[in-house]
Amino acid sequence: MKRLRQFKPFIICVTIILFLSCSSTNSNNKNGLIIDKNNPSDQNAIILFPNYYTLKKWNDTNIEKHLSKYDRRLIVPAGDNKMIFDVSYYYEHDRKTYTFKDVELQYDFEPEKKYWVQDEIGMVIKDKSKYFREYEYNVELYIWLYDTTKGSSPLPLKQWKVVKPWFFPK
């Protein structure tokens, strides 16, 4: 019985390590989300997204996949690609989460290149009424697409703005 007590911490540690290694094999995919597994790797493009994007559609194919901090890379076949996302953005200034639905990214990606999507949120406040202290917020999401392949231009390849109006009575 004493001997079993000596090995109890060791057995618990080994059990925890085995459990964690088995449960995390699929969630920590460092390669990213591969859209077409049959496509050769030299014919793919890699896109790095912020971790608060949810991929809804790719070329009119339904894919519901949240891009987490482990799966921020999206690997797509080179050529013309159209992706539709939901973007949930936490704005520190007013401590609210804004969700932009059906944000579209369409671009002709080149093979063996790496791209990076960067975004920023901004607010424009308008007075709705002089008498009732009502405000209309336009929350604007600015998105840029960069080519991060070595030796490429630091200028964005594409940029666009998504505006969503919100109405808040004060």
N, C-alpha and C positions, 0 to 999 in steps of 0.2 A: 504494500500500500504506500509506503514511503517513497519507494522508487517511482511509482506512478505520479506522485505529486511533484517530483523533480522534473519529470518530462512534460507535465501539463502545460507550462508556458510555451515550450517548444512545439507541442502538438497544436496549440491554438494559433501560434504564428504561422506554421506551415499551412494550416487549414485556411486562414485568412488570405495568405499569399496565393494559394491555389484558386480560391474563390474569385479573387480580384483579377487574376490573370485570365480565367475562363470568361468572366463576365465583361471584360473590357476589350476583347479581341475585335469586335465589330464596331464599337463606338469610337475608338481612337484611330480612325483611318487617316493617317497622315498624308496619303496620296490624294485625297479629295474625292468628290463625287464624280464618277465616270459615267457620262451619259450613254455612250455607245461602246460597249466592251469589245465588240468585234472589230472596231476601227483600229488600224495600226497606230502605235504611239507616235510615230514620226508624222502622222497626218492629223494630230490633235493640237488644239490650242488650250492654254491654261489661263483661267480667269480667277483672280483673287478678289473676294468680296468681303465687306464687313460682316460680322457675325450676327447681325440682326435682320438679315434678308431671308425670306422664305420663297423658294422656287416653286411656282405654281404650274407653269407650262413651259415646254421647250418645243419649238416648231410644231405647235398645235397638239402636242402629246401631253396629257395631264401627268404631272409629277408633283406631289406634295412633299417637299423636303425642306426642312429648316436647316439653314447653313449655320452650324455651331462653331465654337472656337476651334474644334478639331477638324471640321470639314469645311473650311472656308474656301477651298479651291474647287472650282468647277472645271472639269475636263470635257471639252466639247470637240466634235469633229470640225476641222477647218472648213471655211466657207461661210455662206450666209446663214446666220443663226438668229432666231427670234426667241427671246425669253421674257416671261412675264413673272413679276415678283410682287410680293407684299413686303413693304418695308415698315418695321415698327421702330420708331425712334424715340428714345427717352430724352426729353428736353429738360435740362437741369434748372433753367431759369424759373419755370413755373411748376416743375416737378410733375409733368404729365407725359404720358406716352401717346404719341401720335402715330397712327397707322395709315400709310399710303397704300391703297389697294390698286392692283393691276398696273404697276409701273413697268413699262416696256423698255427692253434693251434689244435693239436690232443692229447687227454689225456683221461685216464680212471679215471674219477672223482668218489670219494667215497661219499655216502649219508651223509647229515648233516655236511659236512665239508665246510670250507671257504677257498678260494684261492685268491691269489693276483698276478696280472700281473704287472711287473715292466720293464721299458725299458730305454735305453740310446742310444744316437746317437753319432757317431764319424766320423771323416773324415780322409782319407788317400789321400795325394796329390802326383801325379806322373807327372814328366815332360814328355810331349809328343814329344817335338822337341827341339834341342839345338838352332836352328836358329830363330824360330818364336814365342817363348814365349807362347806356348800353354800348357795347363794343363789338366790333367784328374783327376777328383775327384772321389774317391770311397766313397760313403756315406754308413756307416754301421750302421744298427739298431740291437742292442743287446737286447734280450728279455729273461726274467727270469719268471718262474712260481713258486710261493711259497705256501706252506700250512700254513695258518694263524690261524688254529684252535688251541685253547688253549692247550699247552703242546706239540706241534709238533716241529720238528727240524727246526732251523733257516736256514738250507741249502736249496738251490733251488731244486725243484723236477725235473725241466727240464730247459734247457737253449739252445738257438740257436741264430744264427746270420743271418741277411738278408743283402746282399750287393747289392747296386745299383750303377752302374757307371754313372757319369755325365761328360760331356765334355764342358769346358768353355775356349774359346779363350781369352787371356788377351790383 
